[in-house]
Amino acid sequence: MSGYDLAYVALAVRDMDAACGILGGDLGLERLSLEGHAGPIPAFGVGATAVALFEVGDPFLTGDRAGVDHIAFAAEAPRAAADASGFTSDSRVGHGLSGGEQVVIPRSATEGLATRFTTPLGLTGPSNGKVERIDHLGIASADNQAAEAVFADRIGLSVESRQTDMEVSIAVESFTSDKYGVIYRNRPPEPVGGLRVSFLTTGDCELEFLQNFDPNHGVEMRHGTAGTTKQDQGAIAGYVAKYGAGLHHVALKTPDIDATLADLGAKGRRLIDTKGRPGSRRALIGFVHPAALGGVLMHFVEREELPDA
């Protein structure tokens, strides 16, 4: 591993009971209690990372809406880590969770990704049979190269892989004659929508930077129906246009995505995908509706990990 491990990811939720019910009840993740500025904060151990839940509007958060709010890299000396990464003039030092020190880096210095350095929380993982760990944190990116310059070159995370996800349309022409029979001809495929993707490793998970590369997006995610690559692209492009680059979703790694989605559906949780569909890194992915997790977009990932080259 290189760079820094991920101490925690902060989720801002509108319905704390619903969020705790999915993470702790349905998925059976270990519940933790972290001390926040105004009292205990519910959190769940997911592998070596804590998922900390905050009510929308909590002053500890970076923003004021539901979703994935910020990430915090674990560093024994947070201020020194920020200095070593070149954030000395930009950073703000204060108290973090459970009495530790925390350094807040402005989003303008990190290509929109709300980032902090904090003292380690001491989680070691793994999680349980349903959820192995955080697979990745999805980031709506305006410029993957610029993001890599910050998180790989300055902070020191390693690039796990890069790829392009693309949906194409293939038209088939038919020529039918009563004398000459039927001839079919395929036209060249035409791109419908796509994303450029970079995965950077932090501890036991990745940061997934998703950049729209088709200017003809204009398709939004239709919540409640199974997603497609084109819809994913439209969701990312729409997010960047509305909010700017930043954290978009959290993805949890599961050994059996269809069983996990079916179990949540049987418990009455709203889903976008009822079965796993193809995603990045030869994975099957499936999204849960944000309403089920208090306004946070989450999906599951089932994939076979390849050994490092």
Secondary structure, 3 states (H helix, E strand, C coil): CCCCCEEEEEEEECCHHHHHHHHHHHCCCEEEEEEECCEEEEEEEECCEEEEEEECCCCCCCCCCCEEEEEEEECCCHHHHHHHCCCCCCCEEEECHHHCEEEEECHHHCCCCCEEEECCCCCCCCCCCCCCEEEEEEEEECCHHHHHHHHHHHCCCEEEEEEEEEEEECCEEEEEECCCEEEEEECCCEEEEEEEEEEEEECCEEEEEEEECCCCCCCCCCCCCCCCHHHHHHHHHHHHHHHCCEEEEEEEECCCHHHHHHHHHHCCCCECCCCCEEECCCEEEEEECHHHHCCCCEEEEECCCCCCC
